[in-house]
Each structure stands twice: as structure tokens, then as C-alpha cells.
Amino acid sequence: MTKSFLGLAALILSLWCAQSGHAAGPDLPRMKTIFVFGDSLSDGLLLKRTQAYPALLLDKLRDAGLKFEVINASASGDTTDGGLGRLPPHLKRKIDIFILELGINDAFHGMPVDEIRSNLQAIIDQVKARNPQVRVLIVGMQLPDPSADDYVFTFGKIFSDLAAKNKAALVPYLLEGVAGDPSLNLPDGIHPNAAGHRILAENVWRVLEPLAREVSADAQH
């Protein structure tokens, strides 16, 4: 065989490997994954997915030179019980940072605080069982007027208590700077509009950035 023929054969083999997903050389490092599991606040109700805060986090990661994929597995209207039910299929993938934003719909339905806490803990436990090195970021929510009654107060404490118990990072209140501002919410007064989601992204990014840098640093060692 001539050298030119061998060179052509090698080129064809290389192209076939690239198209078929077979590596011609050592396996490339897996892209680190940030997995967002929430309700309509993370799903971006009535907005394009690109306008919801999880997609905006991807832009911030890229700007910071951090290589992650962001998977938004949120579902509008979801509760902690619903989240538990739909979680298992998602656990087939590797998760490096798990962002959990559920619970407010449970509160709207008056679900007992202990049950909300138990469901959130079960979700965290399942994710950790499949991903022992996962970093967990809990996104907190609050009901209006925490001093109104015991339910409102104890609901607001769920998230900080879970963060402490699981050594997780905590966004104290996702809607900080957005709740109650008509210019940052849809006409329903509950769900953020595109401008509101830009603030939500900032609220989450302040906590996510150091976690993402830790995961990236660990991957390099």
C-alpha cells in the first residue's frame, strides 16, 4: 500500500469515529452537569426556556470560563411529592451539582411542613445515593409575612434546616428583589417575567459560582 492510501484510510477511520461517537484516541473528559429540579419558577412559566434563570446561568458559567452543561428538568405546578415520583429516570445521568427548587406549591395546598421536609430530604437522598460526590444547592422560598402564623414561619425554615443537615449550599430566597414588583412579574403577580428571571439568575449565581469553581478545580486534580 502506498503512503497516500494509508493516509486516506486513516482519515476515513478518524471521520467515522467522530460521527459514530467512537473515540479515535483516549476518551474525552465528560462535561460536568448542573441539574435543575424545580417547579414553574425554574421552568419559566409562559416564557421561552432560554429566558428562564437556568438558561441564564449557563451564560454566566461560560462568561466565567467554567465548562458545564445545565439541564433544566423543572415542571410547572410540581410539588415535592410529584418531584419524588418523576425523579428516578433522571438519576440515570451523572449529576455534579444538583439545584433543588420545590416546595412552594405544597405550601399553597397546605401540605404539612413535616411532609414537605421529608419529601425534599428523600429527593436529596436519592440523588446522593447515585452521585456520592454531588454538590447540592437548595433554593429557598418564603410565604408572605413570615410573622403571620406558625405555618408560614416553619415553612420558611425548611430550606435552611435542610441545607444545614445536608451540608448543602443555600439560596435563602429565590424571589429576593423580584416578589411584589409588578414590573418584574407576569400579570398573575406570582411568576417572574423575563426581567425578573435575570434577577433570579443573579440570586442563584452568587451561590452557584463558588460551587462550580470547586467542582472544576476537583476535576483538574
C-alpha positions as CSV (number, residue, x, y, z in Angstrom):
1,M,0.0,0.0,0.0
2,T,1.2,3.5,-0.7
3,K,1.6,6.1,2.0
4,S,-1.1,8.2,0.4
5,F,-3.5,5.3,0.5
6,L,-2.7,4.7,4.2
7,G,-3.1,8.3,5.0
8,L,-6.5,8.4,3.3
9,A,-7.6,5.3,5.2
10,A,-6.6,6.8,8.5
11,L,-8.6,10.0,7.7
12,I,-11.7,8.0,6.8
13,L,-11.4,6.0,10.0
14,S,-11.0,9.2,12.0
15,L,-14.1,10.7,10.4
16,W,-16.1,7.5,11.1
17,C,-15.0,7.5,14.7
18,A,-16.1,11.1,15.2
19,Q,-19.5,10.6,13.5
20,S,-20.3,7.3,15.3
21,G,-19.2,8.5,18.8
22,H,-16.2,6.2,18.9
23,A,-13.1,8.0,20.2
24,A,-10.0,7.5,18.0
25,G,-7.8,8.3,21.0
26,P,-8.3,8.5,24.8
27,D,-11.8,9.3,25.9
28,L,-12.5,12.9,26.3
29,P,-13.4,14.2,29.8
30,R,-17.2,14.2,30.5
31,M,-18.9,17.6,30.5
32,K,-19.8,18.4,34.1
33,T,-23.5,18.7,34.7
34,I,-25.7,21.1,36.7
35,F,-29.1,19.6,37.1
36,V,-32.0,22.0,38.0
37,F,-35.1,20.3,39.5
38,G,-37.9,22.7,40.3
39,D,-41.4,23.9,39.6
40,S,-42.8,26.8,37.5
41,L,-40.3,29.3,39.0
42,S,-37.4,27.3,37.4
43,D,-39.4,26.1,34.4
44,G,-40.0,29.7,33.3
45,L,-43.8,29.7,33.1
46,L,-45.1,31.4,29.9
47,L,-41.6,32.3,28.9
48,K,-39.1,30.7,26.5
49,R,-36.8,28.2,28.2
50,T,-33.9,30.5,27.1
51,Q,-35.4,33.3,29.3
52,A,-35.7,31.2,32.5
53,Y,-32.9,31.6,35.0
54,P,-31.4,28.1,34.5
55,A,-30.5,29.0,30.9
56,L,-29.1,32.4,32.0
57,L,-26.9,30.5,34.5
58,L,-25.3,28.8,31.5
59,D,-24.4,32.1,30.0
60,K,-22.8,33.2,33.3
61,L,-20.8,29.9,33.5
62,R,-19.5,30.4,30.0
63,D,-18.5,34.0,30.8
64,A,-16.7,32.8,33.9
65,G,-14.8,30.2,31.8
66,L,-16.5,27.3,33.6
67,K,-17.4,24.4,31.4
68,F,-20.7,22.9,32.4
69,E,-24.0,21.8,30.8
70,V,-27.1,22.9,32.5
71,I,-30.1,20.6,32.4
72,N,-33.4,22.1,33.4
73,A,-35.8,19.3,34.4
74,S,-38.3,21.5,36.1
75,A,-42.1,21.1,35.7
76,S,-44.7,23.8,36.2
77,G,-47.1,23.0,39.0
78,D,-44.8,20.4,40.5
79,T,-44.9,19.5,44.2
80,T,-42.3,17.7,46.3
81,D,-44.4,14.5,46.1
82,G,-44.6,14.9,42.3
83,G,-40.9,15.6,42.2
84,L,-40.2,12.3,44.0
85,G,-42.3,10.5,41.5
86,R,-40.6,11.8,38.4
87,L,-37.0,11.8,39.7
88,P,-35.9,8.2,39.2
89,P,-35.5,8.3,35.3
90,H,-33.3,11.4,35.7
91,L,-30.9,9.5,38.0
92,K,-29.5,7.5,35.1
93,R,-27.3,10.5,34.3
94,K,-24.3,11.7,36.2
95,I,-25.0,14.9,38.3
96,D,-22.3,17.1,39.6
97,I,-24.3,20.0,41.0
98,F,-28.0,19.4,42.0
99,I,-30.2,22.5,42.3
100,L,-33.4,21.7,44.1
101,E,-36.3,24.2,44.0
102,L,-39.5,22.7,45.1
103,G,-42.0,23.2,48.0
104,I,-43.9,26.4,47.3
105,N,-46.8,24.6,45.6
106,D,-47.1,22.2,48.6
107,A,-47.5,25.3,50.8
108,F,-50.2,26.7,48.6
109,H,-52.1,23.4,49.1
110,G,-51.5,23.5,52.8
111,M,-49.4,20.3,52.9
112,P,-47.9,19.7,56.4
113,V,-44.5,21.1,56.8
114,D,-43.1,17.8,58.0
115,E,-44.2,16.1,54.8
116,I,-42.7,18.8,52.6
117,R,-39.4,18.4,54.5
118,S,-39.5,14.6,54.3
119,N,-40.1,14.7,50.6
120,L,-37.3,17.1,49.9
121,Q,-34.9,15.0,52.0
122,A,-35.9,11.9,50.1
123,I,-35.1,13.7,46.8
124,I,-31.7,14.7,48.1
125,D,-31.0,11.2,49.5
126,Q,-31.8,9.6,46.1
127,V,-29.6,12.0,44.2
128,K,-26.7,11.5,46.7
129,A,-27.1,7.7,46.5
130,R,-26.4,7.7,42.8
131,N,-23.9,10.6,42.9
132,P,-21.9,10.4,46.1
133,Q,-19.8,13.4,45.2
134,V,-22.6,15.7,44.2
135,R,-22.8,19.2,45.4
136,V,-26.4,20.2,46.5
137,L,-27.8,23.7,46.2
138,I,-31.1,24.2,47.9
139,V,-33.2,27.1,46.6
140,G,-35.3,28.6,49.4
141,M,-38.8,30.1,49.2
142,Q,-40.9,32.1,51.6
143,L,-44.6,32.8,52.0
144,P,-45.7,36.4,52.5
145,D,-45.4,37.8,56.0
146,P,-43.3,35.2,57.9
147,S,-44.7,36.5,61.2
148,A,-48.3,35.9,60.2
149,D,-48.6,32.4,61.7
150,D,-46.6,29.3,62.7
151,Y,-47.1,27.5,59.3
152,V,-45.6,30.4,57.4
153,F,-42.7,30.6,59.7
154,T,-41.9,26.9,59.9
155,F,-42.3,26.6,56.1
156,G,-39.7,29.3,55.6
157,K,-37.2,27.4,57.9
158,I,-37.4,24.1,55.9
159,F,-34.8,25.2,53.4
160,S,-32.2,26.5,55.8
161,D,-32.7,23.4,58.0
162,L,-32.2,21.0,55.1
163,A,-29.1,22.9,53.9
164,A,-27.5,22.6,57.3
165,K,-28.4,18.9,57.7
166,N,-27.1,18.0,54.2
167,K,-24.1,20.4,54.2
168,A,-25.7,22.0,51.1
169,A,-25.4,25.5,49.7
170,L,-28.4,27.7,50.2
171,V,-30.1,30.4,48.2
172,P,-32.2,31.9,51.1
173,Y,-35.0,33.3,48.9
174,L,-35.1,32.8,45.2
175,L,-37.5,35.7,44.6
176,E,-35.4,38.3,46.5
177,G,-35.7,41.6,44.7
178,V,-38.5,40.3,42.5
179,A,-41.5,39.4,44.6
180,G,-44.2,42.1,44.8
181,D,-42.7,44.2,42.0
182,P,-45.2,44.4,39.1
183,S,-42.5,45.4,36.6
184,L,-40.7,42.1,37.3
185,N,-43.6,39.7,37.3
186,L,-46.3,38.4,34.9
187,P,-49.8,39.7,35.3
188,D,-50.6,37.0,37.8
189,G,-48.2,38.8,40.2
190,I,-46.6,35.4,41.2
191,H,-44.3,34.3,38.4
192,P,-41.4,36.4,37.2
193,N,-41.2,37.8,33.7
194,A,-38.0,37.8,31.6
195,A,-36.6,40.8,33.5
196,G,-37.4,39.1,36.8
197,H,-35.6,35.9,35.8
198,R,-32.5,37.9,35.2
199,I,-32.6,38.8,38.8
200,L,-33.3,35.2,39.8
201,A,-30.2,34.2,37.9
202,E,-28.1,36.7,39.9
203,N,-29.6,35.4,43.2
204,V,-28.7,31.8,42.3
205,W,-25.3,32.7,40.7
206,R,-24.0,34.2,43.9
207,V,-24.2,30.8,45.5
208,L,-23.6,28.6,42.5
209,E,-20.4,30.2,41.3
210,P,-18.1,29.0,44.1
211,L,-19.6,25.5,43.9
212,A,-18.9,25.4,40.2
213,R,-15.4,26.6,40.7
214,E,-14.9,23.9,43.3
215,V,-16.2,21.2,41.0
216,S,-14.0,22.4,38.2
217,A,-10.9,22.5,40.4
218,D,-11.6,19.0,41.7
219,A,-11.9,17.7,38.1
220,Q,-8.4,19.0,37.3
221,H,-6.7,17.0,40.1
